[in-house]
Amino acid sequence: MTNWYIGKRIKEDVLFNQRAEYGKQVIKNLSLRLMGRYGSGWSEKKLRHCIRCAETFSEQDIVSSAQRQLTWTLLKSLMYIKVPLERQFYVRLCGMEHWWQ
């Protein structure tokens, strides 16, 4: 949930829902500031994953996934599946099969 909210906040409040060249620099600077304050867990790559998560999943999807206790690693794998129906299938399968254990 935290990563999704961070991605949503960056996407809407920092990048203003736009994908522009300046966005790369913004993410880089934000990453440096976050790592300086909170440690190495906030690399540019991590922030891009957070943004992708917010773009891919709705808030309801994330709440539903979190209730199934899907890990961030599983969500990262699932959010790069391009076909929404295929992604939904795997999200449900992960929940039914308890792939987080």
Backbone hydrogen bonds in HBPLUS format (Angstrom, degrees):
<---DONOR---> <-ACCEPTOR-->    atom                        ^
c    i                          cat <-CA-CA->   ^        H-A-AA   ^      H-
h    n   atom  resd res      DA  || num        DHA   H-A  angle D-A-AA Bond
n    s   type  num  typ     dist DA aas  dist angle  dist       angle   num
A0005-TYR N   A0001-MET O   2.90 MM   4  6.18 166.0  1.92 158.7 161.9     1
A0006-ILE N   A0002-THR O   2.89 MM   4  6.13 156.4  1.94 153.1 160.1     2
A0007-GLY N   A0003-ASN O   2.93 MM   4  6.11 163.5  1.96 146.7 151.4     3
A0008-LYS N   A0004-TRP O   2.86 MM   4  6.10 158.0  1.91 151.9 158.4     4
A0009-ARG N   A0005-TYR O   2.92 MM   4  6.04 159.6  1.96 144.8 150.4     5
A0010-ILE N   A0006-ILE O   2.94 MM   4  6.17 162.2  1.97 154.2 158.6     6
A0011-LYS N   A0007-GLY O   2.89 MM   4  5.97 167.2  1.91 149.5 153.8     7
A0012-GLU N   A0008-LYS O   2.92 MM   4  6.02 165.2  1.94 151.9 155.5     8
A0013-ASP N   A0009-ARG O   2.78 MM   4  5.44 152.8  1.86 140.6 149.7     9
A0014-VAL N   A0010-ILE O   3.04 MM   4  4.79 141.5  2.19 116.9 127.3    10
A0015-LEU N   A0010-ILE O   2.82 MM   5  6.13 161.4  1.85 171.8 175.1    11
A0017-ASN N   A0011-LYS O   2.65 MM   6  5.27 171.6  1.65 160.0 157.3    12
A0018-GLN N   A0015-LEU O   3.07 MM   3  5.65 154.5  2.14 116.2 123.5    13
A0023-GLY N   A0020-ALA O   2.89 MM   3  5.23 142.2  2.03 106.6 118.1    14
A0024-LYS N   A0021-GLU O   3.18 MM   3  5.83 145.0  2.31 114.2 120.9    15
A0025-GLN N   A0022-TYR O   3.06 MM   3  5.30 117.6  2.47 101.3 115.6    16
A0026-VAL N   A0022-TYR O   2.94 MM   4  6.27 154.4  2.01 150.8 159.1    17
A0027-ILE N   A0023-GLY O   2.90 MM   4  6.08 163.8  1.92 151.3 154.5    18
A0028-LYS N   A0024-LYS O   3.02 MM   4  6.22 156.9  2.08 142.5 149.3    19
A0029-ASN N   A0025-GLN O   2.92 MM   4  6.14 167.0  1.94 152.9 155.6    20
A0030-LEU N   A0026-VAL O   2.84 MM   4  5.99 162.1  1.88 151.8 157.6    21
A0031-SER N   A0027-ILE O   2.84 MM   4  5.92 158.2  1.89 147.2 153.4    22
A0032-LEU N   A0028-LYS O   3.04 MM   4  6.32 159.4  2.08 148.3 153.3    23
A0033-ARG N   A0029-ASN O   3.00 MM   4  6.28 158.8  2.05 149.1 154.7    24
A0034-LEU N   A0030-LEU O   2.86 MM   4  6.10 165.0  1.89 155.4 159.6    25
A0035-MET N   A0031-SER O   2.85 MM   4  5.99 164.5  1.88 154.8 159.3    26
A0036-GLY N   A0032-LEU O   2.98 MM   4  6.07 150.8  2.06 140.9 149.0    27
A0037-ARG N   A0033-ARG O   3.06 MM   4  6.27 140.7  2.22 140.3 150.6    28
A0037-ARG N   A0034-LEU O   3.15 MM   3  5.09 123.5  2.48  91.5 105.8    29
A0038-TYR N   A0034-LEU O   2.59 MM   4  5.60 168.8  1.61 160.7 164.5    30
A0039-GLY N   A0035-MET O   2.97 MM   4  4.37 143.0  2.11 113.6 119.3    31
A0047-LEU N   A0043-SER O   3.02 MM   4  6.36 161.5  2.05 152.6 157.3    32
A0048-ARG N   A0044-GLU O   2.86 MM   4  6.17 154.3  1.93 151.6 159.1    33
A0049-HIS N   A0045-LYS O   2.93 MM   4  6.24 150.5  2.02 147.1 155.3    34
A0050-CYS N   A0046-LYS O   2.93 MM   4  6.27 154.2  2.00 148.5 155.8    35
A0051-ILE N   A0047-LEU O   2.94 MM   4  6.23 158.2  1.99 149.7 155.0    36
A0052-ARG N   A0048-ARG O   2.90 MM   4  6.09 161.5  1.94 146.8 152.2    37
A0053-CYS N   A0049-HIS O   2.86 MM   4  6.08 153.6  1.93 148.3 155.7    38
A0054-ALA N   A0050-CYS O   3.07 MM   4  6.39 157.3  2.12 147.6 152.6    39
A0055-GLU N   A0051-ILE O   2.92 MM   4  6.21 144.7  2.05 147.1 157.8    40
A0056-THR N   A0052-ARG O   2.84 MM   4  5.95 146.8  1.95 148.7 157.5    41
A0057-PHE N   A0053-CYS O   2.96 MM   4  5.91 174.5  1.96 156.0 157.6    42
A0062-ILE N   A0058-SER O   3.09 MM   4  6.43 159.7  2.13 153.9 158.2    43
A0063-VAL N   A0059-GLU O   2.96 MM   4  6.22 163.4  1.99 154.0 158.4    44
A0064-SER N   A0060-GLN O   2.91 MM   4  6.01 164.5  1.93 150.1 154.8    45
A0065-SER N   A0061-ASP O   2.79 MM   4  5.99 158.2  1.84 148.1 154.8    46
A0066-ALA N   A0062-ILE O   2.75 MM   4  5.85 160.7  1.79 150.6 156.4    47
A0067-GLN N   A0063-VAL O   2.98 MM   4  6.17 149.2  2.08 143.7 151.6    48
A0068-ARG N   A0064-SER O   3.27 MM   4  6.58 135.3  2.48 135.2 146.4    49
A0068-ARG N   A0065-SER O   2.97 MM   3  5.06 128.7  2.24  96.6 110.9    50
A0070-LEU N   A0065-SER O   3.27 MM   5  5.81 172.3  2.27 142.8 145.2    51
A0069-GLN N   A0066-ALA O   2.87 MM   3  4.71 149.2  1.97  97.4 107.4    52
A0075-LEU N   A0071-THR O   2.95 MM   4  6.28 164.8  1.97 153.2 157.6    53
A0076-LYS N   A0072-TRP O   2.83 MM   4  6.01 156.0  1.89 149.4 155.8    54
A0077-SER N   A0073-THR O   3.13 MM   4  6.39 155.7  2.20 143.4 149.3    55
A0078-LEU N   A0074-LEU O   2.92 MM   4  6.18 160.7  1.95 153.8 159.5    56
A0079-MET N   A0075-LEU O   2.83 MM   4  5.92 153.1  1.90 153.1 159.3    57
A0081-ILE N   A0078-LEU O   3.12 MM   3  5.55 167.5  2.14 116.4 118.9    58
A0086-GLU N   A0083-VAL O   3.07 MM   3  5.33 116.1  2.49 105.9 121.2    59
A0087-ARG N   A0083-VAL O   2.93 MM   4  6.21 159.3  1.97 158.3 165.1    60
A0088-GLN N   A0084-PRO O   2.86 MM   4  6.10 162.7  1.89 154.2 158.3    61
A0089-PHE N   A0085-LEU O   2.99 MM   4  6.17 152.8  2.06 142.7 150.2    62
A0090-TYR N   A0086-GLU O   3.08 MM   4  6.43 160.1  2.12 150.9 154.7    63
A0091-VAL N   A0087-ARG O   2.92 MM   4  6.19 153.2  1.99 151.9 160.1    64
A0092-ARG N   A0088-GLN O   3.01 MM   4  6.21 164.9  2.03 150.4 153.8    65
A0093-LEU N   A0089-PHE O   2.87 MM   4  6.10 157.2  1.92 147.8 155.3    66
A0094-CYS N   A0090-TYR O   2.84 MM   4  5.95 159.5  1.89 146.0 150.9    67
A0095-GLY N   A0091-VAL O   3.16 MM   4  6.43 156.6  2.22 143.9 149.7    68
A0096-MET N   A0092-ARG O   2.86 MM   4  6.14 162.8  1.89 155.6 160.3    69
A0097-GLU N   A0093-LEU O   2.82 MM   4  5.86 159.3  1.87 153.6 159.0    70
A0098-HIS N   A0094-CYS O   2.97 MM   4  5.74 112.1  2.45 134.8 147.9    71
A0099-TRP N   A0094-CYS O   3.13 MM   5  5.09 162.0  2.17 139.9 145.5    72
A0101-GLN N   A0098-HIS O   3.34 MM   3  6.10 171.9  2.35 119.6 121.9    73
